[in-house]
């Protein structure tokens, strides 16, 4: 995805067109539900061909049938390197290029750090951090070959602040790692045409956070902690995603955009 040249004063102004992704190929991991499913819809609506990756093949097939052309389901476990390799190869073969990678797949475990099993801690970091690095590494060469690209990592506000009283040591560690990995990859790859940025959502309704909703104390905790006084709605990530994935964000590099209702500002 070659970034657009700097416009001159005589060039027509087309701010909406900067967000289009026509003719481009994108990968979204964790695409079978929640935010990942929404990300597929958004990139597809902006004109991209989207390779939707997740472990639940039936849900991917359902999404592809609903959206029609330009959505390709690929059953993938991002914890398995052979499947990560196959995913990137498949995406590159589809249109002969790769322009956007959205590293969204993630898992979590809740419980006191002192009793969290080491193997579970390692599993969370494997999916949430190691897979992000490896998929980015695999996407690098085809993106350079395509003339450039954009990697959008889905971090979390809990990569910036502690989660307690919702105790999630491994999740916080992994998402903090994603934020700094984003900076480092951006610094290394920016001159080669591959932009790496991240989005850090706050509290949004998803499979991962479903235990929060319907519980009065949990919902009060969310409302109290966010200066906007509520949880996020899934469409409120659309703008940040398109901004970073498209030419609209062509001069943005290594940044983590917090979409958290102000949770991390106080």
C-alpha atoms as one frame of an Amber mdcrd trajectory, in Angstrom:
protein
   0.000   0.000   0.000   2.120   2.874  -1.218   1.320   6.012   0.731   0.067
   8.951  -1.291   2.581  11.670  -2.180   2.324  14.981  -0.402  -0.434  16.952
  -2.155   0.342  20.303  -3.704  -1.833  23.393  -3.368  -3.309  22.709  -6.797
  -4.362  19.115  -6.055  -8.082  18.502  -5.488  -8.980  18.004  -1.854 -10.577
  14.601  -1.198 -10.472  13.951   2.551 -13.030  11.137   2.397 -11.190   9.376
  -0.420  -8.072   9.137   1.734  -9.862   6.560   3.871 -10.712   4.238   0.959
  -9.023   0.868   0.582 -10.143  -0.087  -2.908  -7.952  -2.733  -4.541  -6.091
  -3.512  -1.340  -5.789  -6.788   0.543  -6.147  -6.965   4.319  -5.877  -9.649
   7.000  -7.908  -9.492  10.213  -7.195 -12.055  12.933  -9.701 -12.913  15.621
 -12.370 -12.237  13.005 -15.056 -14.691  14.093 -16.681 -12.518  16.753 -16.755
  -9.201  18.562 -14.448  -6.417  17.511 -12.647  -8.536  14.924 -15.886  -9.283
  13.115 -16.615  -5.550  13.079 -13.135  -4.807  11.709 -13.780  -7.146   8.769
 -17.014  -5.296   8.009 -15.343  -1.894   8.182 -12.387  -2.729   5.926 -14.698
  -4.488   3.485 -17.012  -1.450   3.388 -13.982   0.730   2.615 -13.254  -1.388
  -0.476 -10.650  -3.884   0.703 -10.540  -7.603   0.049 -10.424  -9.004   3.573
  -8.950 -12.325   4.645 -10.842 -13.154   7.825  -8.881 -15.422  10.165  -9.956
 -17.215  13.349 -10.235 -20.718  14.750 -14.025 -20.985  14.318 -14.378 -21.700
  10.615 -18.169 -21.860  10.680 -18.455 -18.278  11.889 -15.996 -17.079   9.252
 -17.953 -18.854   6.525 -21.158 -17.251   7.783 -19.563 -13.796   7.716 -18.220
 -14.316   4.197 -21.639 -15.455   2.978 -23.250 -12.392   4.518 -20.818  -9.849
   3.048 -20.355 -11.573  -0.308 -17.397 -10.869  -2.558 -14.049  -9.779  -1.120
 -14.226 -11.683   2.166 -12.092 -14.839   2.284 -12.417 -17.057   5.382  -9.249
 -18.820   6.511  -9.452 -20.995   9.630  -6.338 -20.127  11.621  -4.912 -20.703
  15.082  -2.468 -17.815  15.488  -0.634 -19.763  18.201   0.584 -22.251  15.555
   3.390 -20.948  13.366   2.597 -23.127  10.358  -0.920 -21.678  10.327   0.425
 -18.118  10.585   2.640 -18.772   7.577  -0.243 -20.268   5.623  -2.484 -17.302
   6.456  -0.071 -14.712   5.096   0.709 -16.828   2.032  -3.008 -17.225   1.303
  -3.671 -13.512   1.627  -0.747 -12.639  -0.633  -1.842 -15.114  -3.297  -5.371
 -13.709  -3.475  -4.506 -10.381  -5.037  -0.779 -10.689  -5.514  -0.198  -8.238
  -2.677  -0.688  -7.531   1.022  -1.524  -4.044   2.254  -3.063  -4.217   5.721
  -2.653  -6.531   8.714  -4.901  -6.130  11.749  -3.508  -8.163  14.648  -6.677
  -8.497  16.691  -6.718 -12.093  18.019  -6.366 -12.220  21.775  -7.137 -14.193
  24.927  -7.234 -13.379  28.614  -7.320 -14.984  32.026  -8.656 -13.389  35.196
  -7.287 -14.220  38.606  -4.639 -13.305  41.181  -1.092 -13.165  39.836   0.214
 -15.302  42.688  -1.858 -18.296  41.571  -1.827 -17.856  37.806  -0.272 -20.993
  36.275   2.940 -20.317  34.400   1.722 -22.258  31.373  -1.392 -20.069  31.197
   0.723 -16.899  31.441   2.879 -18.161  28.582  -0.193 -19.080  26.532  -1.622
 -15.557  26.833   1.678 -13.984  25.809   1.958 -16.464  22.950  -1.344 -15.411
  21.405  -1.387 -11.739  22.367   2.259 -10.827  21.785   4.342 -13.516  20.086
   1.738 -14.043  17.355   1.576 -10.281  16.763   5.336 -10.182  16.237   5.431
 -13.257  14.018   2.518 -12.228  11.795   4.018  -8.762  11.427   7.347 -10.342
  10.521   5.670 -12.552   7.918   3.704  -9.616   6.480   6.761  -7.374   6.162
   8.201  -8.722   2.911   4.937  -8.897   0.916   4.054  -5.402   2.121   7.381
  -4.027   0.960   6.901  -5.825  -2.362   3.431  -4.250  -2.649   4.918  -0.779
  -2.250   4.216  -0.392   1.451   1.605  -1.343   3.988  -0.017  -0.734   7.344
   0.017  -2.981  10.389  -2.588  -2.166  13.027  -2.074  -3.963  16.325  -4.948
  -4.164  18.770  -3.479  -3.411  22.169  -5.602  -2.309  25.127  -5.803   0.521
  27.603  -4.692  -2.210  30.034  -1.317  -2.117  28.312  -0.985   1.393  29.748
  -2.646   1.125  33.165  -3.227  -1.693  35.644  -6.395  -3.769  35.380  -6.909
  -4.398  39.097  -9.475  -4.825  40.600 -10.000  -6.992  37.499  -6.811  -9.018
  38.001  -5.152  -9.828  34.643  -1.370  -9.973  34.970  -0.692 -11.882  31.760
  -3.114  -9.792  29.704  -1.643  -6.499  30.956   1.889  -7.751  30.306   1.028
  -8.861  26.789  -0.764  -5.651  25.830   1.996  -3.483  27.269   4.374  -5.511
  25.132   2.223  -4.904  22.051   2.398  -1.143  22.604   6.196  -1.072  22.801
   6.615  -3.648  20.023   4.521  -1.290  17.896   6.956   1.547  18.578  10.000
  -0.561  17.784   8.638  -2.093  14.584   7.485   1.336  13.468  10.972   2.732
  14.042  12.636  -0.144  12.184  10.251  -0.380   9.240   8.956   3.130   8.638
  11.623   4.023   6.074  10.854   0.770   4.262   7.233   1.762   3.733   5.605
  -0.361   6.427   3.750   1.686   9.022   3.055   0.012  12.367   0.554   1.527
  14.802  -1.878   0.300  17.428  -5.328   0.902  18.837  -5.888   0.584  22.589
  -9.605   0.048  23.228 -11.160   0.635  26.622 -14.215  -1.281  27.827 -16.191
  -2.556  24.850 -18.770  -5.348  24.833 -17.216  -8.527  23.444 -16.887 -12.203
  24.215 -13.818 -11.448  26.299 -15.611  -8.884  28.463 -19.063 -10.473  28.603
 -18.725 -11.187  32.337 -18.747  -7.414  32.934 -22.199  -6.767  31.520 -25.354
  -7.468  33.468 -23.432  -7.180  36.728 -24.358  -3.913  38.443 -21.056  -3.472
  40.271 -19.016  -4.095  37.120 -21.058  -1.707  35.016 -20.808   0.952  37.730
 -17.014   0.438  37.742 -16.884   1.075  33.982 -19.083   4.168  34.157 -17.146
   5.608  37.081 -13.716   5.055  35.541 -14.398   6.530  32.109 -14.799  10.325
  31.961 -17.392   9.792  29.213 -19.372   7.789  31.750 -20.050   4.668  29.682
 -18.545   1.738  27.799 -17.603   2.069  24.149 -19.870   1.088  21.276 -18.244
  -1.064  18.608 -18.661   1.532  15.829 -16.518   3.930  17.858 -13.407   2.033
  16.782 -14.206   2.359  13.062 -12.582   5.752  12.606  -9.320   4.851  14.327
  -9.052   1.631  12.342  -9.610   3.266   8.958  -7.355   6.185   9.837  -4.426
   3.896  10.610  -5.082   1.357   7.846  -5.491   3.877   5.031  -3.552   6.730
   3.458  -5.319   9.085   5.869  -2.723   8.031   8.445   0.262   8.060   6.116
   2.403  10.206   8.471   1.479   8.339  11.658   4.026   5.810  12.895   4.594
   3.805  16.059   1.606   5.314  17.835  -0.997   3.735  20.088  -4.342   5.501
  19.859  -6.419   5.067  22.994 -10.130   4.731  22.312 -11.197   4.365  25.930
 -13.649   7.119  26.833 -10.815   8.915  28.626 -10.028   6.054  31.044  -6.245
   6.566  30.787  -6.238  10.385  31.099  -7.051  10.523  34.809
